[in-house]
Structure formats: C-alpha cells, structure tokens
Amino acid sequence: MNQKIALITGATSGIGKATAELFAKNAINLILCGRRADRLRLLQNELGSLTNVTTLEFDVSKRNEVFKAIETLPKEFQNIDILINNAGNAHGLSSIQDGNMDDWDAMMDINVKGLLYVSKAVIPIMVEREDGFIVNIGSIAGKEVYPNGNVYCASKHAVNALNKAMRIDLNKHNIRVSAIHPGAVETEFSEVRFKGDIDKAKNVYKGFKALQAEDIADIIHFVVTRPYHVNIEDLIVYPTAQATATILKKD
C-alpha cells in the first residue's frame, strides 16, 4: 500500500466517524479504533469498498489494551502516517464542589491519559521514519474556562499543552503536530455529558446552527493534506452563532 495510513481513535461516532468517511473517499487507508465492536464492523463494511480498512477494538484509557492492540496491526498497516487523537468525553456539568469523582476520573483517563497512551504507541513509528502527522482534537474548553466546566476544561487545557509540547519535542524528527479546537458541535457529546438524557442534550443545540461533525472532518482533511512544509499548528473553529464558550446567538 502506497497510500497514506491514518489511525483514528473514537472512530465509531461523531467527528471520528465523519473523518473516517472523508478520508476513505480520498483514498487514505484507515485504522479505525473504538470500544464498540459492532459499530467498528459496520463502518469497516461501509468504507471497505473505498479504501483499505482495518479495525482495533480497545479502550484508550486502558494502557495495556492500547499497546496490545496496536502491536497486532497487520504488517501493511504498521507504518502509520497520520494519527488523529479524537477519542474524548465530557461527563456531567457540576460545580467543583458538587462534582462526581467517577466523572472526573473518566474525563482525565480518556481525554488526557488516553491521548498519551495512543501517542506513545504510535510516535516511535513516526520517529523511526522521520515523518508523520499528529492531529489532536481539543475543544474551546482548552482555551477558556466556563461555569461548571472545571475538570472537563482542565482535561482539554492539558490537550492544548500536550499539543504544544509534542510539537516542540518532535520538531527535530520532522513530525508535524496540530490541534483543532471546536466550539459547539452537534454530536453524541451532549448525550454523554447529560448521561443519556436526549431531551437535555438536544436543548443544547436549539435556536442556532451548530457545527456538524462533517465540518470538523473537512478541516482535519484540509490540515493533513497541506504540503509537508506547511503545519497549521492550532486552530479554533466556532459556528457563526458562537462568539465564546458561553456567548451564543440563539433565535
């Protein structure tokens, strides 16, 4: 395979799925990662007619699972060119004094440690070749702090810092590193945050046109297909109706 190979975490829904679909249409080979085997199989069947696809079922927050899974990659998928660190979550929207510590653990384990584990497994492959591109999916929560965002904001601030640190440390190895920080995107994000309360989740996006997963996928594809001497290192994306993390023009 002479085409580029991309590994995408959180590939079974939202931004990850939209990115996988767009990459497939543009003949990028795919390593789709997620926790839901049924969704991975469906996506592999859907995209397999467009490009070469393999899947890895693991939880990014489980260190051993991450390394074991990536070590099992077929030979033709091992030279990863593009890593999309997309897996992430938000749990709850409570003040710091009322926060649920299990929610805190889940956010730090997936948003920070999960990103680190996957990066640690993939970066040596890129360093050996002196070539590669890492895209970290952050959030406006990594640039601002808003009421009741506390630990989620802290986790995304960590992603912002790690993105900068990766770029510095990997500069000598010719590896590009970029972060994309979306504002309000209409995905399963709010359903997870509100623990399955569909009505509450839908209410977040009422009265304005939110970003769609496909909008972010389009930007990711643009970023990774620039000439190699170009690195779009840090990009914030809002829907037109949004001015800051908390200022939204709603009808």
Secondary structure, 3 states (H helix, E strand, C coil): CCCCEEEECCCCCHHHHHHHHHHHHCCCEEEEEECCHHHHHHHHHHHCCCCCEEEEECCCCCHHHHHHHHHCCCHHHCCCCEEEECCCCCCCCCCHHHCCHHHHHHHHHHHHHHHHHHHHHHHHHHHHHCCCEEEEECCHHHCCCCCCCHHHHHHHHHHHHHHHHHHHHHHHHCCEEEEEEECCEECCHHHHHCCCCHHHHHHHCCCCCCEEHHHHHHHHHHHHCCCCCCCCCEEEECCCCECCCCCECCC
